[in-house]
C-alpha cells in the first residue's frame, strides 16, 4: 500500500474562515486514497495564502517531512492548489521527482510518472498561468479606471481619502497630516522612524486610530494622495 501526503490550499482569508474549500479538498483526497487503496499519512494546508507565493509554510513543512518520512505519493485536488505559476509548479514537481515521489492531481487526472501526464502538466500549467495573467490584467484595468474616477478600487482606502458609498472623498484632516509628513520628510530630511515618533508625541493618530510606526509612515508617504491634492 502506497503511503501518501496530501496538500491543500486556499487563497483568501474569507475562504479560510468559511473552510468550505479546504474541507472539499480534504474530502476528495481522502476518497481518492481510499478508492485506490493508498494510505493517507498526513495532509498539509496553506490557508489564506496566494498560489503565486512559492514560499509557504504548509508547502515548506511538507517538503521537510518528505525528507524524513517514507512516503511515495503527493496528492492534490487540482494543479492550481500546488501553485499558480508554471515555473513554480514545474519546480515543485521536479523536486518531488528528485525525491522519488509520485505526484497526482485528482481533478486533471494525471501524475508525474507517465509521459502523457508530464505533457499534460506542462499544457495545463501554461493555460493556468495564462488565465492568472489575464485575470490580473482585468483587475488592474478596473482599478485604474476606478482610480481615475475617484471611485473605491481597493479594500484599503488611501490615506487622505475616505469612502462615501462607492466614491472616494478628500479627507481634509488626513491631508493636513500628509502635508506634515511630506514636509518633515522632504524639507527636514527626517527618517520614517523619527517622523513616526514625532507624530506619536504630538498625539496624531494613524488612519486606524493607532500609533505610527516607521513602516506606516513610509507607506503613507509613498502611497498617499499627495500628488493629486497636496501641492
Secondary structure, DSSP 4 states (H G I P E B T S, - for coil): --EEEEEEEE-SHHHHHH-HHHHHHHHHHHHHHHHTT-EEEEEEEEES--TT-S--HHHHHHHHHHHHS---EEEES-HHHH-SSHHHHHHHHHHHHHTT-EEEETTTTEETTSHHHHHHHHHHHHHHHHHHHHHHHHHHHHHHHHHHTTB--SSSPPTTEEEETTEEEE-HHHHHHHHHHHHHHHTS---HHHHHHHHHHTT---TTSS---HHHHHHHHHHSSHHHHT-
